[in-house]
Amino acid sequence: MNLIFDVGNTATKIAVYEGYEKKVSLTTKQFSFDKLQEIFEPYLDEIKYAMISTVRDLPEFIIDMATLGIPNVHVLSRHTRLPFRNEYETPETLGPDRLAAVAGAYYLYPGRNVLIIDAGSAVTFDYLSGKTYKGGNISPGLSMRFRALHKFTGKLPLGSTLQKYSSPGKNTFEAISAGVTDGLIYEINSYIRSFREDNIDSMIILTGGDSGYLKERLCCKVNYQPDLVLAGLNHILEYNAEKN
């Protein structure tokens, strides 16, 4: 069995896989080693591999995993052997979550041209062409855009996606909500249209913390995969186990 960690900027996802079958998963903003033992105790004796992807420093509870006796623990990095070709020119600066998302897309849709949209703290647009990762773009996410408007202006209040709005906005809160939310939606729609014009047999995947909020607001139907990074991390782990 495999224990998978996706440590993001705002939340941590943890899952146990048996082969490619997900047995249990958890998403949390507050976690501890004791909680890990409590939730995953039925599987701990069977776990032989662990894969960790983190965009932050390693949390203490992951370091404590050494006491679990898992024989093989790997932290995803630029040195990890990948199932696809990586053409990113600065792999040392490429976020492991982006690598994992590409691996998830590669596993789910082998040989396809895929646009992976990960709507989290930042929004990333990554391009997979068959067996080759071509690179991608990074843009501010919803909460970052709301905070930036509030922080870098003298009087604008802090908006959020919880605020209902009409467009054009009839008050300042509506104007902020419409400007931020619709602006990101227009941006994503434009990426989708451009990608589909240039790619035959293409697939669009939407994932990330804000993907559930955005998926019904986009112009086109997308493949909603909230656990794409977990699936990708598990695929990388399985791929390396097969090669050893």
Stockholm file with secondary structure:
# STOCKHOLM 1.0

chainA/1-244         MNLIFDVGNTATKIAVYEGYEKKVSLTTKQFSFDKLQEIFEPYLDEIKYAMISTVRDLPEFIIDMATLGIPNVHVLSRHTRLPFRNEYETPETLGPDRLAAVAGAYYLYPGRNVLIIDAGSAVTFDYLSGKTYKGGNISPGLSMRFRALHKFTGKLPLGSTLQKYSSPGKNTFEAISAGVTDGLIYEINSYIRSFREDNIDSMIILTGGDSGYLKERLCCKVNYQPDLVLAGLNHILEYNAEKN
#=GR chainA/1-244 SS CEEEEEECSSCEEEEEEETTEEEEEEEESSCCHHHHHHHHHHHHTTCCEEEEEESSSCCHHHHGGGGGTCSEEEECCTTSCCSSEECCSCGGGSCHHHHHHHHHHHHHSTTCEEEEEEESSEEEEEEEETTEEEEEEEEECHHHHHHHHHHTSSSCCCCCTTSCCCSSCSSHHHHHHHHHHHHHHHHHHHHHHHHHHHCTTEEEEEESTTHHHHGGGSSSCCEECTTHHHHHHHHHHHHHHHHC
#=GC SS_cons         CEEEEEECSSCEEEEEEETTEEEEEEEESSCCHHHHHHHHHHHHTTCCEEEEEESSSCCHHHHGGGGGTCSEEEECCTTSCCSSEECCSCGGGSCHHHHHHHHHHHHHSTTCEEEEEEESSEEEEEEEETTEEEEEEEEECHHHHHHHHHHTSSSCCCCCTTSCCCSSCSSHHHHHHHHHHHHHHHHHHHHHHHHHHHCTTEEEEEESTTHHHHGGGSSSCCEECTTHHHHHHHHHHHHHHHHC
//
